[in-house]
Amino acid sequence: MFLLARIVRLVTLVVVAFIVAGIVLHLLDANSGNAIVSFVYDVAGWLVTPFKNVFSPSGAHARIAANWGLAAVVYAIAGALIAGLLGRAGAMSLGGRGRARAV
């Protein structure tokens, strides 16, 4: 279970990193014709699809920062909760002995 908790943390980190990178690139008006920028926009845009138009500020930058920022926070909290539950389940399966440590 500990390995699974680490995998969830890693996936959460990658998801949040893509969203935050997308926010920063939008705020800096990065060239969407660039292959890397386009890739980040595509991945981040897909990840934030459930959060589109939650907030409707007047400017495009503010709208993206608010909606995509909400998505990053929700993914971070959900990932931390799931990883924490998996870590506790792993500790419980050891019978409260804690994690075995190499000497």
C-alpha positions as CSV (number, residue, x, y, z in Angstrom):
1,M,0.0,0.0,0.0
2,F,2.9,2.3,0.7
3,L,4.1,2.0,-2.9
4,L,0.6,2.7,-4.2
5,A,0.4,5.8,-2.0
6,R,3.7,7.0,-3.5
7,I,2.4,6.5,-7.0
8,V,-0.7,8.5,-6.2
9,R,1.4,11.3,-4.8
10,L,3.6,11.3,-7.9
11,V,0.6,11.3,-10.3
12,T,-0.9,14.1,-8.2
13,L,2.3,16.1,-8.5
14,V,2.5,15.7,-12.2
15,V,-1.2,16.7,-12.7
16,V,-0.9,19.8,-10.5
17,A,2.4,20.7,-12.2
18,F,0.8,20.6,-15.7
19,I,-2.1,22.8,-14.5
20,V,0.2,25.3,-12.8
21,A,2.5,25.4,-15.8
22,G,-0.5,26.0,-18.0
23,I,-1.6,28.9,-15.8
24,V,1.8,30.5,-15.9
25,L,2.2,30.1,-19.6
26,H,-1.3,31.7,-20.2
27,L,-0.5,34.6,-17.8
28,L,2.8,35.2,-19.6
29,D,1.1,35.0,-23.0
30,A,3.3,32.2,-24.2
31,N,3.4,31.4,-27.9
32,S,0.8,28.6,-28.4
33,G,2.4,27.8,-31.8
34,N,5.4,26.3,-29.8
35,A,5.2,22.5,-29.6
36,I,6.0,22.4,-25.9
37,V,3.6,25.2,-25.0
38,S,0.9,23.6,-27.1
39,F,1.4,20.2,-25.4
40,V,1.1,21.8,-21.9
41,Y,-2.0,23.7,-23.0
42,D,-3.6,20.5,-24.4
43,V,-2.8,18.4,-21.3
44,A,-3.8,21.1,-18.8
45,G,-6.9,22.0,-20.8
46,W,-8.1,18.3,-20.7
47,L,-7.4,18.0,-17.0
48,V,-9.4,21.2,-16.1
49,T,-12.4,20.4,-18.3
50,P,-14.7,19.7,-15.3
51,F,-13.8,23.1,-13.8
52,K,-14.4,25.3,-16.9
53,N,-16.6,28.3,-16.3
54,V,-16.9,27.8,-12.5
55,F,-15.9,31.4,-12.1
56,S,-16.6,34.1,-14.7
57,P,-14.3,37.1,-14.2
58,S,-14.2,39.6,-17.0
59,G,-10.6,39.0,-18.2
60,A,-9.4,35.8,-19.9
61,H,-6.3,35.7,-17.7
62,A,-8.3,36.0,-14.5
63,R,-10.8,33.4,-15.8
64,I,-8.1,30.9,-16.5
65,A,-6.2,31.6,-13.3
66,A,-9.4,31.2,-11.2
67,N,-10.8,28.1,-12.9
68,W,-7.5,26.3,-13.5
69,G,-6.3,27.3,-10.0
70,L,-9.4,25.7,-8.5
71,A,-8.7,22.6,-10.5
72,A,-5.1,22.4,-9.2
73,V,-6.3,22.9,-5.6
74,V,-9.0,20.2,-5.9
75,Y,-6.6,17.7,-7.5
76,A,-4.0,18.4,-4.9
77,I,-6.4,17.9,-2.0
78,A,-8.0,14.8,-3.6
79,G,-4.6,13.2,-4.3
80,A,-3.3,14.0,-0.7
81,L,-6.5,12.4,0.8
82,I,-6.3,9.3,-1.4
83,A,-2.5,8.9,-0.7
84,G,-3.1,9.4,3.0
85,L,-5.8,6.8,3.1
86,L,-3.6,4.3,1.2
87,G,-0.7,5.0,3.6
88,R,-2.9,4.4,6.6
89,A,-4.3,1.2,5.1
90,G,-0.7,0.0,4.6
91,A,0.1,0.8,8.2
92,M,-3.0,-1.0,9.4
93,S,-2.1,-4.1,7.3
94,L,1.2,-4.2,9.2
95,G,-0.7,-4.6,12.4
96,G,0.4,-1.3,13.9
97,R,4.0,-2.3,13.8
98,G,4.8,0.6,11.5
99,R,6.9,0.5,8.4
100,A,9.8,-1.9,8.3
101,R,13.0,0.1,8.0
102,A,16.3,-1.0,6.5
103,V,19.3,-0.7,8.8
